[in-house]
Amino acid sequence: MNGESYLVNYSRLTMAEDWMMVSVQAQSDLLRRLNAIKTTSLVIMLCCVVLALFLSNLLSGLLLKPLHKLQALMKQVEQNRLDVRFQSKYEDEVAQVGLKFNRMLEEITSLIEDVKEAEHEKRKMEVKTLQAQIDPHFLYNTLNTIIWKSETSQNRDVTEMIVSLSLLFQLGLNGGNEMTTLGKEIDHVRQYLMLQQKCYEGLFDYTIELEDESLQDRPPLKIILQPLVENSILHGFEAMDGGGRIRITTRREGTNLVLRVEDNGAGMDVRTVEADMRTEQALKKGYALRNVYGRSCGCTMAKARISRWPAILMFPHR
């Protein structure tokens, strides 16, 4: 009608059979109401979806929060933070995993402490082994020299050697401590050099240079210079009759305390010596250098290292 569609509904009346009720409604009016219903339904559905997403994120956050916390703790453990612990007020599966994680960290910490203690004891044994290897040969030659000088009435040399030998062992013992002071370590190697000069007269001279007197209180490892000096005498000057020179220098280098031992002896192949020092074989030859290298690199108190040749020992200077 008039170019527009209409919907016609009709129904007979039960009260009067001769009457019929007819309703005429434009299709656009009906669809307008349906569109409003559709729009309202879509808005309600969209609100339900947003609410569902919000609630799901909230619930998942609450459920995954312990897992994220455990993951953050694991990242801290990757950075060597072994003192972290997982805590939760719930007793769910995540809490059980966290408790096992805590137990694992405690076991790792305990194992690390055991390894540190074992390494510390190992270093002590290495020092004792080094002393046990060096002392008999050195003591045998020194006592023979003392006897010979005594028989030839060189009493002053005998007295000096006995005093130096006594001081050498006293400084070497160092009260059982692995760390000493630079002043004591220099005194120790000085007594050793004085005794060796008496045993090998005219073979070598030595100089000890201290950059600053205040360095004497710095803490290097004990018996760290004597094995290097011993190698200079026994191996570097082995084919020489005289003219040997040993130079020991100490100085600051940045945050490190640098101890340097040089000689003008026969020299050595650096690669061979460095490879030999890194092996675990307890070979008699070169044992002193291997011991010094192992103690220096593995020292948890000083973190010293042999950096290059001539033999250079570097200790953190605090």
Number of C-alpha atoms within 10 A of each C-alpha: 6 4 5 8 11 15 11 11 10 10 10 12 11 9 7 8 8 8 11 11 9 10 10 10 12 13 13 13 11 12 11 11 11 12 12 11 12 12 12 12 12 12 12 12 12 12 12 12 12 12 12 12 12 12 12 12 13 12 12 11 13 11 12 14 13 18 16 12 15 20 12 13 20 18 12 14 15 10 9 10 13 16 12 14 17 17 13 13 6 10 8 10 9 17 18 13 14 21 16 13 17 18 13 12 18 16 12 13 14 12 12 12 12 12 12 13 12 12 16 18 12 13 20 16 12 17 22 14 15 17 17 11 14 15 14 11 10 16 12 11 16 20 16 13 20 23 14 13 19 15 11 9 11 13 13 10 16 20 14 16 24 15 13 20 20 13 16 20 15 12 20 22 16 16 9 10 11 20 17 20 17 23 17 20 24 23 16 24 24 19 22 21 21 17 25 20 16 18 19 15 12 12 18 22 16 16 11 15 13 18 12 10 9 10 17 17 12 16 22 30 23 22 24 23 23 23 21 21 23 19 17 23 23 11 15 19 21 13 10 14 12 13 12 18 18 18 15 19 15 22 16 17 12 9 11 15 22 22 22 22 20 18 23 14 21 12 12 10 7 12 9 9 13 16 10 17 19 13 11 9 10 10 11 8 9 14 18 25 21 23 21 26 21 20 25 23 15 16 18 13 15 18 15 25 20 20 12 11 12 14 17 20 26 23 23 18 16 8
